[in-house]
Amino acid sequence: MSSFETNPKDMKDLLVDIQAGKIQLPDFQRGWVWEDMRIRELLVSVAQSFPVGAVMMLETGGEVTFEQRGVEGVEPRPKPEDAKWLILDGQQRLTTLTQVLQLKAPVQTHNGRGKRLKLYYYWDIEKALQPGADLLDAIVAVDESRQQYGQFHRDVTLDLSTRERECLAMHFPCNAMFDAMAWMVDLSKLNPAKIQQFLEFQQAVIARFAGYKVPVIQLLKDTSKEAVCTVFEKVNTGGVPLNVFELITATFAAEKFNLRDDWLGSVERSVEGRQPRLQTSELLRNVEASDFIQSITLLDTLAKRRERLAELTQANGGVVPDADKQQLPPVSAKRKTMLMLTRTAYQSWAGKVERGYAQVPQFLRRQSIMRLRELPYHTQLVPLAAILTELDDKVWLTPVVFDKLSRWFWCGVLGELYGGAVETRIAKDVEEVLDWVLRDGPVPSTVLDASFDAQRLDRLYTRNSAAYKGVNVLMLRQGAQDWYFKSTVDKLDHDDMMSLDIHHIFPEDWCKKGGIKPAVFNSIVNKTPISYKANRKIGGAAPSKYLAKLQAEKLVGLDDAAMDSLLHTHQIPASFLRADDFDGFYKARKALLLQLIEQAMGKAPSANARAANDGDDDLAEEAN
């Protein structure tokens, strides 16, 4: 049986129901945003009997419950319980038509420059009836005093502030469109010579509004929440995409729980939000509500899977048949599952997951990720926070567990497994990593799947790729020291005055003069993090010359052995720099970097492996 109906409805009846509160909006619908010109164009389309698109509505009283509100401009504000239908698609059009045609207050809109306006709309009857007229020119807007002004707002050029002035100017108010007879009666008294002209206008324009029908798709109340949300996102192409947080906020609001306040906080209601608390750490600055909800959903579905597994284990005497295991509810991070999250589950998990996220920066700093810009994958924070929520710091800081978590983390980064659509991987990782670290279960798929092609180093050019960021962090983790200030780079990086960045080891100018291709000297193998001051001293000179110059600096003051030792903290074999041997340097440093990668991943790089996201973004930067 179909869960929807399609019927044409009289526009007038729709607007009457909107004003009466029988048709309202789900609270996740954004505000009305149409500007003056779009309003005029819509009126012209109706006047010409052109289609303006279908409207989609959801019947209330079913499984899907949203907080609801009246259409903007409708006063007094409708009661939520009066709603019979909720607008899913067509909000902007219906709100426009309601405000212009049905309500008596001025329309609150804005012009193309964003200036707020309060306007009444009129039809210039004489212009509308001119042969070949552009109806757009026949629509007139006046301010809330029903007047138009000349330049510099000095002189009144059109005054429609009374019914008499409307009739004398032959300007018909749009909000009288469905009560044209009353206006005509006044016209017969105030400007009787124009009655015939008005009758022509009534037939040419007013009759089209009165008889205009709107195609309405009605989703019946047995429609599922997932279907409603999917349909809304499909049809809401004209606005800003609606996210999971807004949809769940609307469903929780129906149960009198304000998810927006819980996440963002509210000064007005004295609520401290979770996001502001988390954002006190720079590394969590980009954590969004959807990330937080996804972590909760992972743990909630994992708990349900474990609960069902325990039931089957008990029912089968300790051994669960494989066929039954296949029927276990899955751990999931997919949008569909997130939308099924209940208010009770959210409130049960939110405090725990917030504490899990609060531990993420500590884990990252132990990997030498100190700044948000160094974070390879934001998406990896979702499973990481879920895992830390289950473990707490008393468990994950123990050496055996920490080493396993670190290996999983770096396999995800250097295997480039967390780019693109990662919902399936996230779900598998949470279950598999927890089983691995707590019960010494099988090695997780991410650790098994990850591989690093040794040639990948040759194609890492910019910070656009996770692997580039990862390799850079691995160098920092070895205690890389700045060539000028001599302090470790990660400590200097907290001082904005030091202006640290990644620079060439064999300078770009020197390489170009030596005939070395950009695709080679721009590789991460020939780059390392140093201060602006150190890079200025290097300039475009040969390594043998700039090393001598640096060592002679009073603030540096290092002999060859000390300088070579400092260079070694960057995995740089100094002998090749002193000999200006680029080829020898490149081969030797690449081998050292591959050793770091092997240590982090717990497996040797492959000569033939292809990363999951093989860095096309870097190839585009090859010549830079």
C-alpha positions as CSV (number, residue, x, y, z in Angstrom):
1,M,0.0,0.0,0.0
2,S,1.4,3.4,-1.0
3,S,2.4,5.7,1.9
4,F,1.7,8.9,-0.1
5,E,-1.0,10.6,-2.1
6,T,-0.7,13.2,-4.9
7,N,-3.6,15.7,-5.3
8,P,-3.9,19.2,-6.7
9,K,-5.1,21.6,-4.1
10,D,-6.6,25.1,-4.5
11,M,-3.9,27.6,-3.5
12,K,-6.4,29.6,-1.6
13,D,-7.4,26.7,0.6
14,L,-3.7,25.9,1.4
15,L,-3.1,29.5,2.5
16,V,-6.3,29.5,4.6
17,D,-5.2,26.3,6.3
18,I,-1.7,27.8,6.9
19,Q,-3.2,30.9,8.5
20,A,-5.5,28.7,10.7
21,G,-2.5,26.6,11.8
22,K,-3.7,23.4,10.2
23,I,-0.5,23.4,8.1
24,Q,2.7,24.1,9.9
25,L,6.4,23.6,9.6
26,P,8.7,20.9,11.3
27,D,11.1,22.8,13.6
28,F,14.1,21.7,11.6
29,Q,13.0,23.8,8.6
30,R,15.1,26.9,8.3
31,G,13.6,30.4,8.4
32,W,12.0,32.1,5.4
33,V,14.8,33.8,3.3
34,W,13.3,35.0,0.0
35,E,14.3,38.4,-1.3
36,D,12.0,41.0,-2.9
37,M,12.8,40.0,-6.6
38,R,12.0,36.4,-6.0
39,I,8.7,37.3,-4.5
40,R,7.8,39.3,-7.5
41,E,8.8,36.6,-9.9
42,L,6.6,34.0,-8.0
43,L,3.6,36.3,-8.3
44,V,4.2,36.7,-12.0
45,S,4.4,32.9,-12.4
46,V,1.0,32.5,-10.7
47,A,-0.5,35.3,-12.7
48,Q,0.5,33.6,-15.9
49,S,-0.7,30.2,-14.7
50,F,2.8,28.8,-14.9
51,P,3.7,25.8,-12.6
52,V,5.6,26.8,-9.5
53,G,6.5,23.3,-8.4
54,A,4.9,20.7,-6.2
55,V,4.5,20.9,-2.4
56,M,5.3,18.0,-0.1
57,M,3.6,17.6,3.3
58,L,3.7,15.0,6.1
59,E,0.6,14.0,7.9
60,T,0.9,14.4,11.7
61,G,-0.1,11.8,14.3
62,G,2.2,9.0,13.2
63,E,5.5,7.5,14.2
64,V,7.5,10.5,13.1
65,T,7.1,13.3,15.7
66,F,8.8,16.6,15.2
67,E,8.5,19.8,17.1
68,Q,6.5,22.1,14.9
69,R,5.9,25.8,14.4
70,G,3.6,28.0,12.4
71,V,4.6,29.6,9.1
72,E,6.4,32.9,9.6
73,G,4.2,35.9,9.8
74,V,1.1,34.0,10.9
75,E,-0.4,35.7,14.0
76,P,-1.4,34.8,16.6
77,R,1.1,31.9,16.6
78,P,-0.7,28.6,15.9
79,K,-0.8,25.9,18.6
80,P,1.3,22.9,17.7
81,E,-1.6,20.5,18.4
82,D,-3.6,22.2,15.7
83,A,-1.3,21.0,12.9
84,K,-2.7,18.3,10.6
85,W,0.1,18.6,8.0
86,L,3.8,19.6,8.1
87,I,5.5,21.2,5.1
88,L,8.6,19.2,4.0
89,D,9.1,20.9,0.6
90,G,7.7,24.2,-0.6
91,Q,8.2,26.2,2.6
92,Q,9.6,29.2,0.8
93,R,6.9,29.3,-1.9
94,L,4.0,28.8,0.6
95,T,5.4,31.3,3.1
96,T,5.8,33.9,0.3
97,L,2.2,33.4,-1.0
98,T,0.8,33.4,2.6
99,Q,2.5,36.6,3.6
100,V,1.8,38.4,0.3
101,L,-1.8,37.2,-0.4
102,Q,-3.3,36.1,2.9
103,L,-1.9,38.3,5.7
104,K,-2.6,41.9,6.3
105,A,0.8,42.8,7.8
106,P,3.7,44.0,5.6
107,V,6.0,41.3,4.1
108,Q,9.4,41.2,5.9
109,T,11.9,40.6,3.2
110,H,15.2,42.0,1.9
111,N,16.7,43.3,-1.3
112,G,19.6,41.9,-3.3
113,R,22.1,43.7,-1.0
114,G,20.7,42.1,2.1
115,K,18.9,45.2,3.4
116,R,15.9,44.4,5.4
117,L,12.6,45.6,4.1
118,K,8.9,45.7,5.1
119,L,6.8,45.8,2.0
120,Y,3.2,45.7,0.8
121,Y,2.8,44.4,-2.8
122,Y,0.4,45.9,-5.4
123,W,-0.6,45.3,-9.0
124,D,-0.5,48.4,-11.2
125,I,-3.7,47.6,-13.0
126,E,-3.1,49.8,-16.1
127,K,0.4,48.3,-16.7
128,A,-0.9,44.8,-16.2
129,L,-3.4,45.3,-18.9
130,Q,-1.2,46.8,-21.5
131,P,-0.8,44.6,-24.6
132,G,2.5,42.7,-24.5
133,A,3.2,44.0,-21.0
134,D,5.9,42.5,-18.8
135,L,3.9,41.6,-15.7
136,L,7.1,42.0,-13.6
137,D,6.9,45.7,-14.3
138,A,3.3,45.8,-13.1
139,I,4.1,44.7,-9.6
140,V,4.7,47.6,-7.2
141,A,6.1,47.4,-3.7
142,V,5.6,50.2,-1.1
143,D,7.0,50.4,2.4
144,E,5.1,49.8,5.6
145,S,3.5,53.2,5.4
146,R,2.3,52.2,1.9
147,Q,4.3,54.9,0.2
148,Q,7.1,55.1,-2.3
149,Y,9.8,57.8,-2.2
150,G,12.0,59.5,-4.7
151,Q,15.8,59.9,-4.5
152,F,17.3,60.5,-1.0
153,H,13.9,59.6,0.5
154,R,12.7,63.2,0.2
155,D,9.5,63.2,-1.9
156,V,6.6,60.8,-1.8
157,T,6.2,59.5,-5.4
158,L,3.3,57.1,-4.7
159,D,0.9,57.2,-1.8
160,L,-1.4,54.1,-1.3
161,S,-2.0,54.7,2.4
162,T,-5.8,54.7,2.1
163,R,-8.3,52.7,0.2
164,E,-9.3,55.9,-1.7
165,R,-5.7,56.5,-2.9
166,E,-5.5,52.9,-4.0
167,C,-8.6,53.2,-6.1
168,L,-7.6,56.6,-7.6
169,A,-4.2,55.2,-8.5
170,M,-5.7,51.9,-9.7
171,H,-3.2,49.9,-7.6
172,F,-4.8,46.6,-6.4
173,P,-3.3,45.2,-3.1
174,C,-2.1,41.7,-3.4
175,N,-3.5,40.8,0.1
176,A,-7.0,41.6,-1.2
177,M,-6.6,38.9,-4.0
178,F,-9.1,36.5,-2.4
179,D,-11.5,39.3,-1.4
180,A,-11.6,41.3,-4.6
181,M,-15.3,42.0,-4.5
182,A,-14.9,44.2,-1.4
183,W,-12.2,46.3,-3.2
184,M,-14.4,46.6,-6.3
185,V,-17.3,47.9,-4.2
186,D,-15.1,50.6,-2.9
187,L,-13.8,51.3,-6.4
188,S,-17.4,51.8,-7.6
189,K,-17.8,54.5,-5.1
190,L,-14.4,56.2,-5.2
191,N,-13.5,55.9,-8.9
192,P,-16.5,54.5,-10.8
193,A,-15.1,55.4,-14.2
194,K,-12.5,52.6,-13.8
195,I,-14.9,49.7,-13.0
196,Q,-14.7,48.3,-16.6
197,Q,-10.9,48.4,-16.4
198,F,-11.0,46.5,-13.1
199,L,-13.3,43.9,-14.5
200,E,-10.8,43.3,-17.3
201,F,-8.0,43.0,-14.6
202,Q,-10.2,40.6,-12.6
203,Q,-10.5,38.3,-15.6
204,A,-6.8,38.6,-16.7
205,V,-5.1,38.3,-13.3
206,I,-7.3,37.8,-10.2
207,A,-9.2,34.9,-11.7
208,R,-5.9,33.1,-12.3
209,F,-4.9,33.5,-8.6
210,A,-8.4,32.4,-7.5
211,G,-8.3,29.3,-9.7
212,Y,-4.6,28.4,-9.2
213,K,-4.0,24.8,-8.1
214,V,-0.8,23.5,-6.5
215,P,0.3,19.9,-6.8
216,V,0.5,18.5,-3.3
217,I,2.3,15.2,-2.4
218,Q,1.0,14.1,1.0
219,L,3.1,11.6,3.0
220,L,0.8,9.7,5.2
221,K,1.4,9.3,8.9
222,D,2.7,5.7,8.6
223,T,5.8,7.0,6.7
224,S,9.0,6.1,8.6
225,K,11.4,8.7,10.1
226,E,14.2,7.6,7.8
227,A,12.0,8.0,4.7
228,V,10.8,11.4,5.9
229,C,14.4,12.7,6.5
230,T,15.7,11.2,3.2
231,V,12.8,12.7,1.2
232,F,13.4,16.1,2.9
233,E,17.1,16.2,2.0
234,K,16.3,15.1,-1.6
235,V,13.8,17.8,-2.2
236,N,15.5,20.5,-0.2
237,T,18.1,21.2,-2.9
238,G,17.5,25.0,-2.9
239,G,18.6,25.5,0.7
240,V,21.6,24.7,2.9
241,P,21.8,21.0,3.3
242,L,20.1,19.7,6.4
243,N,22.3,17.7,8.7
244,V,21.6,14.8,11.1
245,F,21.9,17.1,14.2
246,E,19.1,19.3,13.0
247,L,16.8,16.4,12.3
248,I,17.5,14.7,15.6
249,T,17.1,18.0,17.4
250,A,13.6,18.3,15.9
251,T,12.6,14.8,17.0
252,F,14.0,15.2,20.5
253,A,12.2,18.5,20.9
254,A,8.9,16.6,20.5
255,E,10.0,14.9,23.8
256,K,10.8,18.3,25.4
257,F,14.6,17.8,25.3
258,N,16.6,20.6,23.8
259,L,19.5,18.9,22.0
260,R,20.7,22.3,20.6
261,D,21.1,23.7,24.1
262,D,22.8,20.5,25.3
263,W,25.4,20.7,22.5
264,L,25.8,24.4,21.9
265,G,24.7,25.8,25.3
266,S,22.4,28.7,25.9
267,V,23.2,31.9,27.8
268,E,19.5,32.8,27.9
269,R,18.6,29.5,29.6
270,S,21.9,29.2,31.6
271,V,22.9,25.9,29.9
272,E,26.6,25.1,29.4
273,G,27.0,23.2,26.2
274,R,29.2,20.2,25.5
275,Q,30.8,21.7,22.4
276,P,32.2,24.8,24.2
277,R,33.7,22.5,26.9
278,L,35.3,20.3,24.3
279,Q,36.6,23.2,22.3
280,T,38.8,24.4,25.1
281,S,41.2,22.0,23.5
282,E,42.5,23.2,20.1
283,L,42.6,19.6,18.8
284,L,38.8,19.3,19.3
285,R,37.9,22.6,17.8
286,N,36.4,21.1,14.7
287,V,34.3,18.4,16.5
288,E,30.7,18.9,15.4
289,A,27.5,17.6,16.8
290,S,27.2,15.0,14.1
291,D,30.6,13.6,15.1
292,F,29.5,13.4,18.7
293,I,26.2,11.7,17.8
294,Q,28.0,9.3,15.6
295,S,30.3,8.2,18.4
296,I,27.2,7.7,20.7
297,T,25.5,5.7,17.9
298,L,28.5,3.4,17.6
299,L,28.6,2.7,21.3
300,D,24.8,2.3,21.6
301,T,24.7,-0.2,18.7
302,L,27.7,-2.0,20.1
303,A,26.0,-2.4,23.4
304,K,22.8,-3.8,21.7
305,R,25.0,-6.2,19.8
306,R,26.7,-7.4,22.9
307,E,23.5,-7.7,24.8
308,R,21.9,-9.9,22.0
309,L,25.1,-12.0,21.8
310,A,25.0,-12.6,25.6
311,E,21.4,-13.7,25.3
312,L,22.2,-16.1,22.5
313,T,25.2,-17.4,24.3
314,Q,23.1,-18.2,27.4
315,A,20.3,-19.8,25.3
316,N,22.8,-22.0,23.4
317,G,24.8,-23.2,26.3
318,G,27.8,-21.0,25.7
319,V,28.2,-21.6,21.9
320,V,26.5,-19.4,19.4
321,P,26.0,-20.9,15.9
322,D,27.5,-19.0,13.0
323,A,24.0,-18.6,11.5
324,D,22.8,-16.8,14.6
325,K,25.9,-14.6,14.7
326,Q,25.0,-13.4,11.2
327,Q,21.6,-12.2,12.6
328,L,23.2,-10.1,15.4
329,P,22.3,-6.4,15.2
330,P,25.3,-4.6,13.6
331,V,27.5,-1.9,15.0
332,S,26.8,1.1,12.8
333,A,27.8,4.7,12.2
334,K,25.5,5.2,9.2
335,R,23.2,8.1,8.9
336,K,20.1,5.8,9.0
337,T,21.2,4.4,12.4
338,M,22.0,7.8,13.8
339,L,18.5,9.0,12.9
340,M,17.1,6.1,14.9
341,L,19.0,7.1,18.1
342,T,16.5,7.7,20.9
343,R,16.5,10.5,23.4
344,T,17.0,8.0,26.2
345,A,20.0,6.5,24.5
346,Y,21.5,9.9,23.8
347,Q,21.1,11.1,27.4
348,S,22.5,7.8,28.7
349,W,25.7,8.0,26.6
350,A,26.3,11.8,26.2
351,G,28.2,12.3,29.5
352,K,30.4,9.2,28.9
353,V,31.2,10.1,25.3
354,E,32.1,13.7,26.3
355,R,34.6,12.3,28.7
356,G,35.9,10.0,25.9
357,Y,36.4,13.0,23.6
358,A,38.1,14.9,26.4
359,Q,40.8,12.1,26.5
360,V,41.4,12.4,22.7
361,P,43.9,15.3,23.0
362,Q,46.0,13.5,25.5
363,F,46.2,10.5,23.1
364,L,47.1,12.7,20.2
365,R,49.7,14.7,22.1
366,R,51.4,11.4,23.0
367,Q,51.6,10.8,19.2
368,S,53.3,14.3,19.0
369,I,50.2,15.8,17.3
370,M,50.1,19.2,19.1
371,R,48.1,21.4,16.7
372,L,44.9,20.9,14.8
373,R,46.7,21.5,11.5
374,E,48.8,18.4,12.2
375,L,45.8,16.1,12.6
376,P,45.8,13.7,9.6
377,Y,42.1,12.7,9.7
378,H,39.3,14.4,11.5
379,T,37.1,11.4,10.7
380,Q,39.4,9.1,12.8
381,L,38.4,11.1,16.0
382,V,34.9,9.5,15.9
383,P,36.0,5.9,16.5
384,L,38.9,7.0,18.7
385,A,36.6,8.9,21.1
386,A,34.2,5.9,21.2
387,I,37.1,3.5,21.9
388,L,38.5,5.8,24.7
389,T,35.0,6.1,26.2
390,E,35.0,2.3,26.6
391,L,38.5,2.1,27.9
392,D,39.0,5.2,30.1
393,D,42.5,6.4,30.9
394,K,43.3,3.7,33.5
395,V,43.2,1.2,30.7
396,W,44.4,2.9,27.5
397,L,47.4,4.4,29.1
398,T,48.8,1.0,30.1
399,P,51.8,0.2,27.7
400,V,50.3,-2.8,26.0
401,V,46.9,-1.2,25.2
402,F,48.5,2.1,24.3
403,D,50.9,0.5,21.8
404,K,48.0,-1.4,20.1
405,L,45.9,1.8,19.9
406,S,48.9,3.7,18.5
407,R,49.5,1.0,15.9
408,W,45.8,1.1,14.8
409,F,45.9,4.9,14.7
410,W,49.0,5.0,12.5
411,C,47.8,2.2,10.2
412,G,44.7,4.3,9.5
413,V,46.8,7.4,8.8
414,L,49.7,6.0,6.8
415,G,47.5,3.5,5.0
416,E,45.2,6.4,4.1
417,L,42.1,4.5,5.1
418,Y,40.1,7.3,6.6
419,G,39.4,9.4,3.6
420,G,36.0,9.5,1.8
421,A,33.1,7.4,3.0
422,V,34.3,5.7,6.2
423,E,31.1,4.7,8.0
424,T,31.7,0.9,7.6
425,R,35.3,1.2,8.6
426,I,34.5,3.2,11.7
427,A,32.0,0.7,12.9
428,K,34.3,-2.3,12.3
429,D,37.2,-0.5,14.1
430,V,35.3,0.3,17.3
431,E,34.2,-3.3,17.7
432,E,37.4,-4.9,16.5
433,V,39.9,-2.6,18.3
434,L,38.1,-3.0,21.6
435,D,38.1,-6.7,21.2
436,W,41.8,-6.6,20.3
437,V,43.0,-4.5,23.2
438,L,40.6,-5.9,25.9
439,R,40.4,-9.6,25.0
440,D,43.4,-10.1,22.8
441,G,41.1,-10.8,19.9
442,P,42.0,-10.8,16.2
443,V,44.0,-8.0,14.7
444,P,41.6,-5.3,13.5
445,S,40.8,-5.0,9.8
446,T,42.4,-1.5,9.6
447,V,45.7,-2.9,10.8
448,L,45.5,-5.8,8.4
449,D,44.4,-3.7,5.4
450,A,46.9,-0.9,5.9
451,S,49.9,-0.8,3.6
452,F,52.4,1.9,2.7
453,D,54.0,1.9,-0.8
454,A,57.6,2.9,-0.5
455,Q,57.2,5.0,-3.6
456,R,54.4,6.9,-1.9
457,L,57.1,9.1,-0.3
458,D,58.2,10.2,-3.7
459,R,54.6,11.6,-4.4
460,L,54.0,13.4,-1.1
461,Y,54.3,17.1,-1.9
462,T,51.9,19.1,0.3
463,R,49.9,18.9,3.6
464,N,46.8,18.1,1.6
465,S,47.2,14.4,2.3
466,A,47.0,12.6,5.6
467,A,50.1,10.6,4.9
468,Y,52.1,13.8,4.4
469,K,50.9,15.1,7.8
470,G,51.6,11.7,9.3
471,V,55.2,11.5,8.1
472,N,55.8,15.0,9.3
473,V,54.5,14.1,12.8
474,L,56.7,11.0,12.9
475,M,59.7,13.3,12.4
476,L,58.5,15.5,15.2
477,R,58.0,12.5,17.4
478,Q,61.8,11.8,17.1
479,G,62.5,15.1,18.8
480,A,63.4,17.2,15.7
481,Q,65.3,20.3,16.7
482,D,65.2,23.7,15.0
483,W,68.4,24.5,13.1
484,Y,68.6,28.0,14.4
485,F,66.9,28.0,17.9
486,K,68.0,24.4,18.6
487,S,64.9,23.7,20.7
488,T,62.7,20.9,19.7
489,V,60.3,22.0,16.9
490,D,57.1,20.9,18.7
491,K,58.0,23.2,21.6
492,L,58.8,26.1,19.3
493,D,55.6,25.6,17.4
494,H,53.6,26.8,20.4
495,D,55.4,30.2,20.0
496,D,53.7,32.1,17.2
497,M,56.7,34.4,16.9
498,M,58.8,31.5,15.6
499,S,56.8,31.1,12.4
500,L,57.5,27.4,11.9
501,D,56.8,25.7,8.6
502,I,58.0,22.9,6.4
503,H,60.9,23.9,4.1
504,H,63.2,22.4,1.5
505,I,66.5,20.8,2.8
506,F,68.2,21.1,-0.6
507,P,67.0,24.6,-1.6
508,E,64.6,24.9,-4.5
509,D,66.8,27.4,-6.4
510,W,69.9,25.1,-5.9
511,C,67.9,22.1,-7.2
512,K,66.6,24.0,-10.3
513,K,70.1,25.1,-11.2
514,G,71.3,21.5,-10.8
515,G,68.6,20.2,-13.2
516,I,66.7,18.3,-10.5
517,K,63.0,18.0,-11.4
518,P,60.4,19.6,-9.2
519,A,58.6,16.3,-8.9
520,V,61.7,15.1,-7.1
521,F,62.9,18.0,-5.0
522,N,59.4,18.9,-3.9
523,S,58.9,15.5,-2.3
524,I,58.6,15.3,1.5
525,V,61.9,13.4,1.4
526,N,63.5,16.8,0.7
527,K,61.4,18.7,3.3
528,T,61.5,19.2,7.0
529,P,59.9,21.5,9.7
530,I,62.2,24.4,10.6
531,S,61.7,28.0,11.7
532,Y,61.4,31.0,9.4
533,K,64.7,32.3,10.8
534,A,66.6,29.1,9.9
535,N,65.1,29.1,6.4
536,R,66.1,32.7,5.8
537,K,69.7,31.7,6.7
538,I,69.6,28.8,4.2
539,G,68.4,30.9,1.3
540,G,69.2,29.3,-2.0
541,A,72.7,28.2,-1.1
542,A,74.2,24.8,-1.4
543,P,73.8,22.7,1.8
544,S,77.6,22.7,2.4
545,K,77.6,26.5,2.4
546,Y,74.4,27.2,4.4
547,L,75.5,24.7,7.1
548,A,78.8,26.5,7.6
549,K,76.9,29.8,7.6
550,L,74.4,28.5,10.2
551,Q,77.1,27.1,12.4
552,A,78.9,30.4,12.4
553,E,75.8,32.2,13.7
554,K,76.5,33.5,17.3
555,L,73.1,32.1,18.5
556,V,73.8,28.7,16.9
557,G,77.5,28.2,17.6
558,L,77.7,24.4,16.8
559,D,80.7,22.5,15.6
560,D,80.3,19.9,12.8
561,A,79.6,17.0,15.1
562,A,76.9,18.9,17.1
563,M,75.3,20.1,13.9
564,D,75.3,16.6,12.4
565,S,73.7,15.3,15.6
566,L,71.0,18.0,15.3
567,L,70.3,17.1,11.6
568,H,70.0,13.5,12.7
569,T,66.9,14.4,14.8
570,H,65.3,15.2,11.4
571,Q,66.4,11.9,9.9
572,I,68.9,13.7,7.7
573,P,72.2,12.1,7.0
574,A,74.6,15.1,7.3
575,S,77.4,13.7,5.3
576,F,75.4,14.0,2.0
577,L,74.5,17.6,2.8
578,R,78.2,18.5,3.4
579,A,79.1,16.9,0.1
580,D,76.1,18.5,-1.7
581,D,75.1,15.1,-2.9
582,F,71.4,15.2,-3.5
583,D,71.0,11.7,-4.9
584,G,72.8,10.1,-2.0
585,F,70.9,12.2,0.5
586,Y,67.5,11.4,-1.1
587,K,68.1,7.7,-1.1
588,A,69.5,7.6,2.5
589,R,66.8,9.9,4.0
590,K,64.0,8.0,2.2
591,A,65.3,4.8,3.9
592,L,65.3,6.5,7.3
593,L,61.7,7.8,6.8
594,L,60.5,4.3,5.8
595,Q,62.0,3.0,9.0
596,L,59.9,5.5,11.0
597,I,56.8,4.4,9.0
598,E,57.6,0.7,9.7
599,Q,57.9,1.3,13.4
600,A,54.6,3.2,13.5
601,M,52.6,0.7,11.5
602,G,54.3,-2.4,12.8
603,K,54.9,-3.7,9.3
604,A,57.3,-3.0,6.5
605,P,56.4,-0.7,3.6
606,S,55.6,-2.5,0.4
607,A,57.3,-1.9,-2.9
608,N,54.0,-2.4,-4.8
609,A,51.2,-1.5,-2.4
610,R,48.7,1.2,-3.3
611,A,47.2,3.4,-0.6
612,A,43.5,3.6,-0.4
613,N,43.7,7.2,-1.2
614,D,46.7,7.4,-3.4
615,G,47.3,11.2,-3.1
616,D,46.0,12.6,-6.4
617,D,45.8,15.8,-4.5
618,D,49.6,15.8,-4.1
619,L,50.2,15.1,-7.8
620,A,48.5,18.3,-8.7
621,E,51.1,20.2,-6.7
622,E,54.0,18.5,-8.3
623,A,55.4,21.5,-10.1
624,N,55.0,23.9,-7.2
